[in-house]
Each structure stands twice: as C-alpha cells, then as structure tokens.
Amino acid sequence: MKYTKKLPKTDEELSSYLIDAGWIKIKEPQNLPLAILFSLPFAYLLLGIILWLAYLLKPGLFNFMASNSLSIALSIDLQLLLFVGAIFVYMFLHEMIHAIFIPGVLKSERTFWGMNGVFGFVFTTEPIKKGRFLVISCMPFVLLSVLAVLFLNYIGYLNWYTLLLCLINAAGSCVDFLNMVLIGFQVKGKHTIISNGFETFYKLTK
C-alpha cells in the first residue's frame, strides 16, 4: 500500500482494456459531488440507526429534547481541541479499516491511501470478489459506529462527545453504502470487481 495526495482519476486506457477483455461497467455517479448527492439518503438512514441505538442504550442522553428551552454553549478549550483531534483519528481509522480488508494490502502495489483536505481515502485497482467488496465497504460503519456505541455504553463512556464521533463516521459511510447498493443490484453471483477511478467493472472469473 502506498501514500498519495490525490484522489484517483479514471485511466481511460485501463477502461478500454477492461471493456475489450469482457469486463462490464456498472452504472454509477461519475464524480465525487454526484456520489455524495446520491448518497445523502443513506447518510440520513445511517444517522438514524445510530441515534436509535444510542437512545435504546442510554435514553438519558436525549433528555434535552423534553426541555422547553435549549441553549448551546461553545468554548474553545482543551476538551474541544481533543475532540477535533479525535475526529481526524476516527477518519484515519475509518480508511485503515477499509484497507485491512483488501486482500494482500500490505504488499499491494495498486492500493493507495491519502488525505484530500480534511477527508481521508483508500482506493485500489486490485481485483476483488463481490463478497469481499461488500465487507470492505461496510466494516468502518459496523466497527466504528454500531459496535463502538455498544462498547462505549458498556464501559460507561457513551456521551455526546463519543456519540458525535460515531455519528460523523456513520454519515461518512454513506458513499460506501451507495456503492454497496450499486454493486449489490447490478453485480450478480460471485463476480470479480475492479475499480478504476470513478468507474467500476465486473466480470465472472475463476
């Protein structure tokens, strides 16, 4: 796995080669803004799941909703700075969880990770089976949002600071879930998937 500063661009020569070799291109958004737009319903759904889970585990967190008045105070102190730092750590963990489920990631010459402004990313052009692709896509949400809320509640550290981290991760997983739906509906059986920038191809291989 290598570090890069830029998001992947579509390699037109690779796309032509894949099509000539019998790979089929799936229908999907062709750039990041469109992908984010189409994934917004998933963001609301995933946020709702985590809020519902937190409410079931610790209803007291939501007592403010029953109050007739609501006040918000924001001050720049050590706790806030630590929270901002925790967001970046959580984002990094999100991408590394994607990475560790990519087959042979440590030795791969075609897997990259990096930061684009405040957003992290991992991408690979390694051929990946459909089932593994779905696992790669969903695991950051499962581990850093669902299981994290359960664990934080168990150890007594589920509060609005830690819950917000889980919610930010859940919202950040929306594009992953959009990709899962696109792959799930368009790719049948045990096909192999190859990503090329914002284009994804599939083919039945051995």
C-alpha positions as CSV (number, residue, x, y, z in Angstrom):
1,M,0.0,0.0,0.0
2,K,1.3,3.4,-1.0
3,Y,0.6,7.0,0.1
4,T,-0.8,9.5,-2.4
5,K,-2.0,13.1,-2.1
6,K,-4.7,12.9,-4.8
7,L,-7.9,11.1,-5.3
8,P,-7.7,8.5,-8.2
9,K,-8.5,9.6,-11.7
10,T,-10.1,7.3,-14.3
11,D,-7.5,5.7,-16.5
12,E,-9.1,5.7,-20.0
13,E,-6.6,3.2,-21.3
14,L,-7.4,0.8,-18.5
15,S,-11.1,1.2,-19.1
16,S,-10.7,0.4,-22.7
17,Y,-8.6,-2.6,-21.9
18,L,-11.2,-3.9,-19.4
19,I,-14.1,-3.5,-21.8
20,D,-12.2,-5.3,-24.6
21,A,-11.4,-8.1,-22.1
22,G,-15.1,-8.6,-21.4
23,W,-15.5,-6.6,-18.2
24,I,-18.8,-4.8,-17.8
25,K,-19.1,-1.3,-16.4
26,I,-21.7,-0.6,-13.8
27,K,-24.0,2.4,-13.8
28,E,-22.8,4.8,-11.1
29,P,-22.1,8.5,-10.4
30,Q,-19.1,9.7,-12.3
31,N,-17.6,12.2,-9.8
32,L,-17.5,12.7,-6.0
33,P,-20.1,15.6,-5.8
34,L,-22.7,13.4,-7.6
35,A,-21.8,10.4,-5.4
36,I,-22.3,12.5,-2.3
37,L,-25.6,13.8,-3.6
38,F,-27.0,10.4,-4.4
39,S,-25.7,9.0,-1.0
40,L,-27.5,11.6,1.2
41,P,-30.5,9.3,1.8
42,F,-28.0,6.7,3.2
43,A,-26.5,9.3,5.4
44,Y,-29.9,10.1,7.0
45,L,-30.6,6.3,7.3
46,L,-27.2,5.5,9.0
47,L,-27.5,8.5,11.3
48,G,-31.0,7.4,12.3
49,I,-29.8,3.9,13.1
50,I,-27.0,5.1,15.4
51,L,-29.3,7.6,17.1
52,W,-31.9,4.9,17.6
53,L,-29.3,2.5,19.0
54,A,-27.9,5.2,21.4
55,Y,-31.5,6.0,22.6
56,L,-32.2,2.4,23.3
57,L,-29.0,2.0,25.3
58,K,-28.9,5.4,27.1
59,P,-32.2,7.3,26.9
60,G,-30.9,9.9,29.3
61,L,-28.7,11.4,26.6
62,F,-31.8,12.7,24.9
63,N,-33.4,14.4,28.0
64,F,-32.7,17.8,26.5
65,M,-35.4,17.1,23.9
66,A,-38.1,17.3,26.6
67,S,-36.9,20.7,27.8
68,N,-38.9,23.8,26.9
69,S,-35.6,25.7,26.3
70,L,-32.4,24.8,24.6
71,S,-29.1,26.6,25.0
72,I,-25.9,25.8,23.3
73,A,-22.6,27.0,24.6
74,L,-19.4,26.6,22.7
75,S,-16.0,27.4,24.0
76,I,-12.5,26.7,22.7
77,D,-10.8,24.7,25.4
78,L,-8.7,21.6,25.7
79,Q,-11.7,19.3,25.5
80,L,-12.9,20.8,22.3
81,L,-9.4,20.6,20.8
82,L,-9.1,17.0,21.8
83,F,-12.5,16.3,20.2
84,V,-11.4,17.9,16.9
85,G,-8.2,15.7,17.0
86,A,-10.3,12.7,17.7
87,I,-12.4,13.4,14.6
88,F,-9.2,13.2,12.5
89,V,-8.1,10.0,14.2
90,Y,-11.5,8.5,13.6
91,M,-11.4,9.4,10.0
92,F,-8.0,7.8,9.7
93,L,-9.2,4.6,11.4
94,H,-12.2,4.6,9.0
95,E,-9.9,4.4,6.0
96,M,-7.5,1.9,7.6
97,I,-10.4,-0.4,8.3
98,H,-11.3,-0.3,4.6
99,A,-7.6,-1.1,3.8
100,I,-7.1,-4.0,6.1
101,F,-9.9,-6.0,4.4
102,I,-8.3,-5.6,1.0
103,P,-6.6,-8.9,0.1
104,G,-2.8,-8.6,0.3
105,V,-3.0,-4.9,1.1
106,L,0.5,-4.6,2.7
107,K,2.2,-6.0,-0.4
108,S,-0.1,-4.4,-2.9
109,E,1.4,-2.0,-5.5
110,R,-2.1,-1.0,-6.6
111,T,-3.6,0.1,-3.3
112,F,-3.2,3.7,-2.1
113,W,-4.3,5.8,0.9
114,G,-4.1,9.6,1.5
115,M,-5.7,12.8,2.7
116,N,-7.6,15.2,0.4
117,G,-8.1,18.3,2.6
118,V,-9.9,17.1,5.7
119,F,-11.1,13.8,4.0
120,G,-9.2,10.6,4.0
121,F,-9.4,8.0,1.3
122,V,-8.3,4.5,0.3
123,F,-8.6,3.1,-3.2
124,T,-7.3,0.0,-5.0
125,T,-7.3,-1.3,-8.5
126,E,-6.8,-4.9,-7.3
127,P,-9.4,-7.4,-8.5
128,I,-11.8,-8.1,-5.5
129,K,-14.6,-10.6,-5.2
130,K,-18.1,-9.2,-4.8
131,G,-18.5,-10.5,-1.3
132,R,-15.2,-9.1,-0.1
133,F,-16.0,-5.7,-1.7
134,L,-19.2,-5.6,0.3
135,V,-17.3,-6.4,3.5
136,I,-14.7,-3.7,2.8
137,S,-17.4,-1.2,2.3
138,C,-19.5,-1.8,5.4
139,M,-16.9,-2.6,8.1
140,P,-16.0,1.0,9.1
141,F,-19.7,1.6,9.8
142,V,-20.1,-1.7,11.7
143,L,-16.9,-1.3,13.8
144,L,-16.7,2.5,14.4
145,S,-20.4,3.3,14.7
146,V,-22.5,0.3,15.6
147,L,-20.1,-1.7,17.7
148,A,-18.4,1.4,19.1
149,V,-21.7,2.7,20.5
150,L,-22.3,-0.7,22.2
151,F,-18.8,-0.8,23.6
152,L,-18.8,2.8,24.8
153,N,-22.1,2.2,26.6
154,Y,-20.7,-1.0,28.2
155,I,-17.6,0.8,29.6
156,G,-19.6,3.8,30.7
157,Y,-18.2,6.3,28.2
158,L,-21.2,6.9,25.9
159,N,-21.8,10.6,26.0
160,W,-22.4,13.3,23.4
161,Y,-18.7,13.7,22.5
162,T,-18.2,10.0,21.8
163,L,-21.6,9.6,20.2
164,L,-20.8,12.5,17.8
165,L,-17.7,10.6,16.7
166,C,-19.9,7.6,15.9
167,L,-22.4,9.8,14.1
168,I,-19.7,11.5,12.0
169,N,-18.4,8.1,11.0
170,A,-21.9,6.9,10.1
171,A,-22.6,10.0,7.9
172,G,-19.1,9.4,6.3
173,S,-20.1,5.9,5.4
174,C,-23.0,7.0,3.2
175,V,-20.9,6.8,-0.1
176,D,-19.8,3.3,1.0
177,F,-23.4,2.2,1.3
178,L,-24.3,3.7,-2.0
179,N,-21.5,1.7,-3.6
180,M,-22.8,-1.4,-1.8
181,V,-26.3,-0.9,-3.2
182,L,-25.0,-0.3,-6.7
183,I,-22.8,-3.4,-6.6
184,G,-25.5,-5.5,-4.9
185,F,-28.1,-4.8,-7.5
186,Q,-26.0,-4.8,-10.7
187,V,-23.4,-7.5,-10.0
188,K,-24.9,-11.0,-9.7
189,G,-23.2,-14.1,-8.2
190,K,-19.5,-14.4,-7.4
191,H,-18.2,-11.9,-9.9
192,T,-14.9,-10.1,-9.5
193,I,-14.8,-6.3,-9.3
194,I,-12.1,-3.8,-10.4
195,S,-12.3,-0.1,-9.7
196,N,-10.7,2.5,-12.0
197,G,-11.1,6.0,-10.6
198,F,-14.8,6.6,-10.6
199,E,-15.6,3.7,-12.8
200,T,-16.2,0.1,-11.6
201,F,-16.2,-3.0,-13.7
202,Y,-17.2,-6.6,-13.0
203,K,-16.7,-10.0,-14.6
204,L,-17.1,-13.6,-13.8
205,T,-13.7,-15.0,-13.1
206,K,-12.3,-18.2,-11.6
